[in-house]
């Protein structure tokens, strides 16, 4: 029981350390917050160790850059490896092109971003939509309505007030209505995750069963929903962590490796896959750069003692 408690405490300390690192990295930290950080740091030697570990990770990321091979330099060690992987790789690539073609999505979208691209879109009503990497947004704004649909990816919305035209974003069989200024929506695995950074929003979801659900989420809170399971529980979030992607950062706080790999895939033009199910639940704590997904992958290999098989930079398999 003692070891379980210690592990839980350590995970909590790492989470707080990551949160502090992101908040201090932003340009909005107040003098009071800096004092709070100083008190937290001095309260326990483990706090200092955890925070230093986050900082050291950035040094580790720089140190492993040389391990990220260029496509033209990757050569199989022996000829039989080339023949072994050739057919499965070709089949996998063809299947991926068929299943994940972006064309239908792009035909519906008014705005979209590519891998590693971020875009700020000033809408006709004065609102601003900030699109994260590999995202797509459809917009219908006229004299009577403000209706948007997040088709893919993630976006942060800064809403211009207009009581006669509610600002509504449709995402994964749900509707998010702004009751204030700013909120973030992230789509992942048929689920929508709504985080409120200013004021509040109302969320309406209609389940497969036909049941209609309604919830109001306030500043500093987050709620996830999907059509089958409905709404999850409201939980507290740190706004600087949620919007860290706008500053080119990815923050992982005790997240399973499978989720981390899925997130890295959003910033990589290719496929980063786990070929060994036994490692998908290994926990990851760290802060990475959005423009260096392969460097982040190399850092994960070092910290989690896992390995990768790199067919090229387009297809990389992670395993024990």
HUHUZI-V726617 format. One line per field, one symbol per residue. ss: DSSP state (H for helix, E for strand, L for the rest). A space follows every 50 residues. Layout:
ss->???
This chain:
ss->LHHHHHHHHHHHHHHHHHHHHHHHHLLLLLHHHHHHHHHHHHHLHHHHHH HHHHHHHHHHHHHLHHHLLLHHHLLLLLHHHHHHHHHHHHHHHHHHHHHL LLHHHHHHLLEELLLLLLEEEELLLLLEEEELLLLEEEEEELLLLEEEEE EELEEEEELLLLLLLLEEEEELLEEEEELLLEEEEEEELLEEEEEEEELE EEEEEELLLLLEEEEEEELLEEEEEELLLEELLLEELLHHHHLHHHHLEE EEEEEEHHHHHHHHHLLLLLEEEELLHHHLLLEEEEEEELLLHHHHHHHH HHHHLLEEEEEELLEEEEEL
